[in-house]
Amino acid sequence: METNQIISTKSGISKDRIKNIDKIALIEDLIKCSICLEILNKPYECDSCGTLFCEDCINDWIRIKLSCPMKCSNFKLIKAKINTKKMLNLLHLTCINAPHCSYVSEYWNIFEHENKCEFQKIRCPNLHCTFDGHFKELKLHLQNYCESVNYECGFCKSKIKRSAFEAHLDEHSREKTFNILNCFICESSENLRRCVCKKSICNKCLLNGKNTECIQNCYVFQTGLKYSSLTYNISKFPLPKNFEAKILFVCVDWIRTGISFSRDIINDQNDANCPQYDVYCILEDLVQFYTKHNGWKNLFSRGSRGLKAGDYMTITLKNGELRYAINDSDLGSVIKIDLTKKKEIHLLVHGRNTKSKAEIIYISEIFN
């Protein structure tokens, strides 16, 4: 199964990356994370007390304890407000890959650059190899030195002759897209998804309702149907570790959707309150998620509005971060999941009765 090989760091932004540190001394204390005490990295704040946090810092915190680190009441996490964003944009930052990269930019432009920087660190995709370096170094390593090369590309799993390896790697994006197949409908190479049958489709064709029959057939559920009224119903095949699923609620009485790490859940069709497997779900009225160790927790914020027939949900799991959107509106929270010990991931539909049905519009692997 493919994984993202980019090496990333989790922390605030250190002061030595700020080129104009003398000009921002007056606001330095206003743009620090209250957890790591570094300059904010992709900031969030508590809507009640206004305390600011790095995205990774606060997500690690609420994974353990769903409360404000400052112990205020009515904790609600939101993205940082406009004034904080404006203050941060006064910073001129060096690329995180300095000194190899000399790029300097305003705060909010630096993240887009770093996602495409040719000097970002990347691991060798071949099993048991410990090499990590820049993308250019990786090509040389794979061509001449990697002891794990067995004529299979670590990104797309294609069988490649060693003499053709350099040309093959040049077809891969040096950014974060490690897929070489274009959309099988329109031949586009932009915003690709991929089915388990290895066919690629761009998001535009997917949303326009083009012929996506292969995707629906490859991800048939236990019943062989696109939807069913089983209490617990999961995808027949395991999902990739980076996927996107779109689900239409045909009729809604009481229903949950999420992901499961165990196929055993399909053997229990009587328990209406979710059995004690390590399952992450969303509950349609209370907007909660569940884990074996923490039970049910409120996380997402949608006011008092519940689901109705005709609504659709998009579930995205990317780099261990689970997100939900209803009718293209993001619910505003992220569930961090450690996938290192998870052998399988399955899409789960949990309906308490026959009045609840969810139709799977598509499930696809994502790359960018």
C-alpha positions in Angstrom: 0.0 0.0 0.0 1.3 3.4 -0.9 2.3 6.0 1.7 3.4 9.5 1.6 7.2 9.5 1.8 7.7 13.3 2.5 9.5 13.9 5.8 7.7 16.6 7.8 8.3 18.2 11.2 5.7 19.0 13.9 6.4 22.1 15.9 6.1 25.9 15.9 8.3 28.1 13.8 11.7 28.9 15.4 12.8 32.5 15.6 16.0 31.8 13.5 13.8 31.4 10.4 12.5 35.0 10.7 14.5 37.4 8.5 13.0 40.6 9.9 13.1 39.8 13.6 14.0 43.3 14.5 10.8 44.7 13.0 8.4 42.4 14.8 9.7 42.6 18.3 6.6 44.4 19.5 4.2 41.7 18.4 6.4 38.7 19.1 4.5 37.7 22.3 1.2 38.0 20.5 2.0 35.4 17.9 3.4 32.6 20.0 1.8 29.2 20.6 0.7 28.8 24.2 1.8 25.1 24.1 5.2 25.0 22.4 6.0 28.7 22.9 7.3 29.0 19.4 6.0 31.3 16.6 2.6 30.0 15.6 2.5 27.3 12.8 -0.9 27.3 11.0 -2.7 28.9 14.0 -5.9 27.9 15.7 -7.5 29.6 18.7 -10.0 29.0 21.5 -13.1 30.9 20.7 -13.9 31.5 24.4 -10.6 32.8 25.8 -8.8 33.7 22.5 -5.6 31.7 23.3 -3.6 30.8 20.2 -2.1 27.4 19.3 -0.2 25.7 16.5 -2.4 23.3 14.5 -0.3 20.3 15.4 0.1 21.3 19.1 -3.6 21.7 19.8 -4.5 18.6 17.8 -2.1 16.5 19.9 -3.6 18.1 23.0 -7.3 17.4 22.2 -6.4 13.9 21.2 -5.6 13.3 24.9 -8.0 15.7 26.6 -10.9 17.5 24.8 -10.6 20.8 26.7 -8.9 24.2 26.5 -5.2 24.1 27.8 -6.0 27.3 29.6 -8.9 25.6 31.4 -11.5 28.0 30.2 -15.2 26.8 30.0 -17.1 26.3 26.7 -14.0 25.2 24.8 -14.5 25.7 21.0 -11.6 25.5 18.6 -11.6 27.7 15.5 -9.1 28.9 13.0 -7.2 32.0 14.0 -9.0 35.2 13.3 -8.1 37.8 10.7 -6.1 40.1 12.9 -3.8 37.2 14.0 -3.3 36.2 10.3 -2.4 39.8 9.4 0.2 40.0 12.2 1.7 36.7 11.1 2.0 37.9 7.5 4.4 40.7 8.7 7.0 37.9 9.2 9.4 37.2 6.4 10.4 33.5 6.7 13.2 31.4 5.2 12.2 28.1 3.7 12.3 25.2 6.2 14.8 23.5 3.9 17.4 26.3 4.3 20.4 26.5 3.8 19.8 24.2 0.7 16.9 26.5 -0.3 17.4 30.3 -0.2 13.7 31.1 -0.7 12.3 33.9 1.6 8.6 34.9 1.7 5.8 36.3 3.7 4.3 33.9 6.3 1.3 32.6 4.4 3.2 32.1 1.1 5.9 30.0 2.7 3.7 26.9 3.2 2.7 26.7 -0.5 6.4 26.9 -1.4 7.5 24.3 1.1 5.0 21.8 -0.3 6.7 22.1 -3.7 10.3 22.8 -2.7 12.7 20.5 -4.5 14.9 20.5 -1.4 12.3 18.9 0.9 13.5 15.8 2.6 12.0 12.5 1.3 12.5 8.9 2.3 13.3 6.0 0.0 10.0 4.3 -0.8 11.5 0.8 -0.9 11.0 -1.4 2.1 13.9 -1.8 4.6 15.9 1.1 3.0 16.9 3.8 5.5 18.0 6.5 3.0 16.5 10.0 3.2 17.5 13.0 1.3 16.4 15.5 -1.4 14.4 14.3 -4.4 17.4 14.7 -6.8 19.5 12.6 -4.4 16.8 10.0 -4.2 16.8 9.5 -8.0 20.6 8.8 -7.9 20.2 6.6 -4.9 17.5 4.5 -6.5 19.4 4.2 -9.8 22.8 3.2 -8.4 22.8 2.5 -4.7 19.6 1.2 -3.2 20.0 -2.4 -2.1 16.2 -2.8 -1.9 15.5 -2.1 -5.6 13.7 -5.0 -7.1 12.4 -3.5 -10.3 9.2 -2.3 -8.6 8.6 1.5 -8.2 8.0 2.3 -4.5 5.5 5.0 -5.4 3.1 3.4 -8.0 4.2 -0.3 -7.7 4.7 -0.6 -11.4 7.3 -3.1 -12.6 10.1 -1.2 -14.2 13.3 -2.2 -15.9 16.3 -0.7 -14.2 17.5 0.9 -17.4 14.2 2.8 -17.6 14.1 3.8 -14.0 15.2 7.4 -14.5 12.7 8.1 -17.2 10.0 6.6 -15.1 10.8 8.7 -12.0 10.8 11.9 -14.2 7.1 11.2 -14.8 6.4 11.4 -11.1 5.6 14.8 -9.6 8.4 16.1 -7.4 5.8 17.7 -5.2 3.4 15.3 -3.4 1.8 13.4 -6.2 3.3 10.0 -6.7 1.0 8.7 -9.3 1.8 8.5 -13.0 -1.5 7.5 -14.5 -3.7 10.2 -16.1 -7.5 10.3 -15.8 -8.9 7.4 -17.8 -11.8 9.6 -19.0 -10.3 12.9 -20.0 -6.5 12.2 -19.7 -6.0 15.0 -17.2 -3.1 14.8 -14.8 -4.6 17.3 -12.3 -6.2 16.5 -9.0 -6.2 12.7 -9.5 -7.9 10.0 -7.5 -7.4 6.3 -8.0 -9.6 3.1 -7.6 -8.3 -0.2 -6.2 -8.4 -1.5 -9.8 -5.6 1.1 -10.5 -7.7 3.2 -12.8 -7.2 7.0 -12.2 -9.9 9.6 -12.5 -9.6 13.3 -12.0 -11.8 15.0 -9.4 -13.6 17.0 -12.1 -14.9 13.9 -14.0 -15.8 12.4 -10.6 -17.9 15.3 -9.6 -19.5 15.6 -13.0 -20.9 12.1 -12.7 -18.9 10.6 -15.6 -18.7 6.9 -16.0 -17.3 5.9 -12.6 -18.5 2.3 -12.8 -15.2 0.8 -12.1 -14.9 2.6 -8.8 -18.4 1.5 -7.6 -17.8 -2.1 -8.6 -14.3 -2.3 -7.0 -15.5 -1.0 -3.7 -18.7 -3.1 -3.4 -19.9 -3.6 0.1 -20.6 -6.9 1.9 -24.0 -7.1 0.3 -22.7 -6.5 -3.2 -24.9 -3.3 -3.3 -24.0 0.3 -3.2 -26.1 0.6 -0.1 -27.8 -1.7 2.4 -29.8 -1.7 5.6 -27.4 -4.0 7.5 -26.7 -2.7 11.0 -22.9 -2.8 10.3 -21.8 -2.8 6.7 -18.2 -2.3 5.6 -16.3 -2.1 2.3 -15.4 -5.4 0.8 -11.8 -4.4 0.1 -9.4 -2.5 2.4 -9.0 1.2 1.5 -5.7 3.0 0.8 -4.2 5.1 3.7 -5.1 8.2 1.7 -8.6 8.2 0.4 -11.7 10.2 -0.2 -15.3 8.9 0.1 -18.5 10.6 -0.9 -21.8 9.2 0.6 -25.4 10.2 -0.2 -28.0 9.8 2.6 -30.9 8.2 0.8 -33.1 8.2 3.9 -32.2 9.1 7.4 -33.5 7.9 10.7 -30.4 7.0 12.7 -27.1 6.5 10.9 -23.4 6.7 11.4 -20.6 6.6 8.9 -16.9 6.4 9.5 -14.0 4.0 9.2 -13.2 0.6 10.9 -9.9 -1.2 11.4 -11.5 -4.6 11.8 -13.7 -6.7 9.4 -15.0 -8.5 12.5 -17.6 -5.7 13.0 -19.8 -7.2 10.2 -20.4 -10.3 12.3 -22.3 -8.3 14.9 -25.6 -7.2 13.5 -27.6 -6.8 16.8 -25.8 -4.1 18.8 -27.3 -0.7 18.0 -24.7 1.3 20.0 -21.5 0.4 18.2 -19.5 -2.6 19.5 -16.1 -2.2 21.2 -13.9 -2.2 18.2 -11.3 0.5 17.5 -13.7 2.4 15.3 -13.8 6.1 14.3 -17.3 7.3 13.4 -19.5 10.3 13.2 -22.9 10.4 14.7 -25.5 12.2 12.7 -27.2 14.2 15.4 -24.6 14.7 18.2 -21.7 15.0 15.8 -19.3 12.8 17.8 -16.4 10.4 17.1 -15.5 7.2 18.9 -12.4 5.3 19.9 -12.0 2.2 21.9 -9.8 3.9 24.5 -11.8 7.2 24.8 -15.4 6.2 24.0 -17.7 8.8 22.5 -16.4 12.5 22.4 -18.0 15.6 20.9 -15.6 17.1 18.3 -17.3 18.6 15.3 -19.4 21.7 15.4 -22.5 22.0 13.2 -25.0 23.8 15.5 -28.2 21.9 16.0 -28.8 20.9 12.4 -29.1 17.1 11.8 -28.8 15.2 8.6 -31.7 14.9 6.2 -32.4 12.8 3.1 -30.5 14.1 0.2 -27.5 15.4 2.2 -24.1 14.0 1.3 -21.0 13.6 3.3 -17.4 13.6 2.2 -14.9 11.7 4.4 -11.2 12.3 3.8 -8.3 10.5 5.4 -4.9 11.9 4.4 -1.6 11.4 6.2 -3.4 10.1 9.3 -5.8 13.0 9.5 -9.5 12.3 9.3 -11.9 15.1 8.1 -15.6 15.3 7.4 -17.6 17.7 5.3 -21.4 17.9 4.8 -22.6 19.2 1.4 -19.1 20.5 0.8 -19.0 22.4 4.1 -16.1 21.3 6.2 -17.1 20.5 9.8 -14.0 22.2 11.1 -12.1 19.6 13.1 -9.5 16.9 12.5 -9.1 13.5 14.1 -5.5 12.4 14.2 -5.0 8.6 13.7 -1.8 6.6 14.1 -1.9 4.3 11.1 1.5 2.7 11.7 0.0 -0.4 13.3 -3.2 -0.5 11.3 -3.3 -3.4 8.8 -6.6 -2.6 7.1 -9.0 0.4 6.8 -12.6 -0.1 5.8 -15.4 2.4 5.2 -18.2 1.7 7.7 -22.0 2.4 7.4 -23.9 1.9 10.7 -27.7 2.1 10.6 -29.9 1.3 13.5 -32.9 0.4 11.4 -34.2 -0.2 7.8 -35.2 3.5 7.6 -31.6 4.5 7.3 -29.7 4.0 4.0 -26.5 5.6 2.7 -25.5 5.2 -1.0 -21.8 5.2 -1.7 -21.2 7.7 -4.6 -17.5 6.9 -4.8 -14.4 5.9 -2.9 -11.0 6.8 -4.3 -7.4 7.0 -3.5 -6.0 10.6 -3.3 -2.5 11.8 -4.0 -2.5 15.6 -3.6 
